[in-house]
Amino acid sequence: MSRKKTSEMTFSLSSMSKGGRAAVARSRSIDHQLDEERERREKEVQTLILGSPGAGKSTFLKQLRLQFGDGFPGPERQTYHDQILQNVATGLVHLIEHMERIGLKFQSPEMKKLAADFKRKHPRISIVTLINKFKEADEKAEKICPATTKAELTKRLSSLDVYKPDVPSVEDMHTLWADPAIQMCYERRHKFETDRLSSSSEYFLLHIGRICCPDYLPSIQDILLIRWPTLGVQEHQFVMDYRLYRMIDVAGQRSLRKKWIHFFDEAAAVIFFVSLAEFDEALEEDPTVVSISRELFRTPLVAHLMIVAVVVVFVVVVVVVFVVVVIVVVVVVVVVVVVVVVVMIMIVVVVVEGGEGRG
């Protein structure tokens, strides 16, 4: 009986020993995975790209891709063809809408009908309409997947294409652009006040002959100047100096900025874009707010999760504005120097005259 108990105890100890070794092996494996994860995170930098619409966020990311990524291979460049055509159509519709406001009319009934049909088929899509579509998709997704985190949900929604305009006719665009009334309206675009023609629309309109060619392939410059609304979240990865940089480009529209907060958890830095060219332009979604209002920058900064993040303000400056500022500074410095010299001369004269009077 005692031998049986002894053998059972020996068997039990042997089993416990194997279990202990397995537990130690599992613990070491977990530690190794944690070390690898920590090393990976140390080499990974997540940066948020924020700012008002049209400030150059997407253009900046495209330039990073050209510098540190795979660039834009020929087959992929072709995928931007429809977006460029839509940019041209947007510019033409913009001109058509402003013709009546500045007193211009088409000379022929055929051109008037063509312009009306083109405007009806390819209206300028309001950013408010796009935001509402995105919000509807957001609310439906939250009901379906209530346990999904806000950050993951927004990333999933970014893959939904809520902006699918019809591809405009190349022949119609070429005909409209060649019309004298459209050309005259373009020459008077400075009268559009706050609803101005964007720089990208101007660029594509001036290159409409090349764009309308049957064998047209978008150039790198064309791709950089595309203006396309970002409503969801676009993530781009670049390797620089042996570090992986994850750039998170989120929607710039004011009503969607509350979603920024969900991406601050792991953000090491925030690059906030501001366009000084829009100093007197209103937000499309709220005409009472200036595009570079400090509220657009203050909102993310007041978030408590921003304490650990580095904020970099990336200002897109028009060269002319920069030159004017430099000239003003130089003039001010010269004036100050002249005033100081004049004051010193007057003091010397007073001192000399005073000395002669006492003599």
Secondary structure, 3 states (H helix, E strand, C coil): CHHHHHHHHHHHHHHHHHHHHHHHHHHHHHHHHHHHHHHHHHCEEEEEEEECCCCCHHHHHHHHHHHHCCCCCHHHHHHHHHHHHHHHHHHHHHHHHHHHHCCCCCCCHHHHHHHHHHHHHCCCCCHHHHHHHHHHHHHHHHHHCCCCCHHHHHHHHCCCCCCCCCCCCHHHHHHHHHCHHHHHHHHCHHHHCCCCCCHHHHHHHHCHHHHCCCCCCCCHHHHHCCCCCCCCEEEEEEEECCEEEEEEEECCCHHHHHHHHHHCCCCCEEEEEEEHHHCCCECCCCCCCECCCHHHHHHHHCCHHHHHCEEEEEEECCHHHHHHHHHHHHHHHHHHHHHHHHHHHHHHHHHHHHHHHHC
